[in-house]
Amino acid sequence: MMILIWFVTCIIFAFVNNLLGDSGHALELFAVLSGIALFAIHKLKNKIKLTK
């Protein structure tokens, strides 16, 4: 699970860095997108556990 979280975080970072570069809002966008991704992974993990 940790590898999945690390992989998703790296993809989000690369996307935000390419999109906004050195903009002041890049860190804010990275934080919001990371939070949404972690929430989605948590919900997906719970759904998978319930089906087993």
DAPEUR-V102901 format. One record per backbone hydrogen bond with DSSP energy under -0.5 kcal/mol. CO is the residue of the C=O (numbers start at 1). NH is the residue of the N-H. E is the energy in kcal/mol with one decimal. If there is no record, write none. Layout:
# DAPEUR-V102901
co = {CO CO}
nh = {NH NH}
e = {E E}
This chain:
# DAPEUR-V102901
co = {1 2 3 4 5 6 7 8 9 10 11 12 13 14 15 16 16 17 20 23 25 26 27 28 29 30 31 32 33 34 35 36 37 38 39 40 41 42 43 44 45 46 47 48 49}
nh = {5 6 7 8 9 10 11 12 13 14 15 16 17 18 19 20 21 21 23 26 29 30 31 32 33 34 35 36 37 38 39 40 41 42 43 44 45 46 47 48 49 50 51 52 52}
e = {-2.2 -2.5 -2.6 -2.5 -2.3 -2.2 -2.1 -2.4 -2.5 -2.4 -2.3 -2.6 -2.6 -2.2 -2.2 -3.0 -0.8 -1.1 -1.3 -1.1 -2.4 -2.4 -2.3 -2.3 -2.7 -2.3 -2.1 -2.3 -2.4 -2.7 -2.1 -2.3 -2.5 -2.2 -2.3 -2.5 -2.5 -2.0 -2.0 -2.2 -2.1 -1.8 -1.3 -0.8 -0.5}
